[in-house]
Structures are given as C-alpha cells and as structure tokens.
Amino acid sequence: MAVPKKHTSASKKRIRKNFWK
C-alpha cells in the first residue's frame, strides 16, 4: 500500500474495508 503516514488512520480503515470486500 502506498499511503502517506499522514493518512494512515482514516485511509487504512477505508482501504481495509475496500480490501476485504
């Protein structure tokens, strides 16, 4: 995952939901 460390809390939660879809 190429996500900045600034957007890890909100991005990780959203990305994870999309990843496990």
C-alpha positions, 0 to 999 in steps of 0.5 A, spaced: 500 500 500 502 506 498 499 511 503 502 517 506 503 516 514 499 522 514 493 518 512 494 512 515 488 512 520 482 514 516 485 511 509 487 504 512 480 503 515 477 505 508 482 501 504 481 495 509 474 495 508 475 496 500 480 490 501 476 485 504 470 486 500 
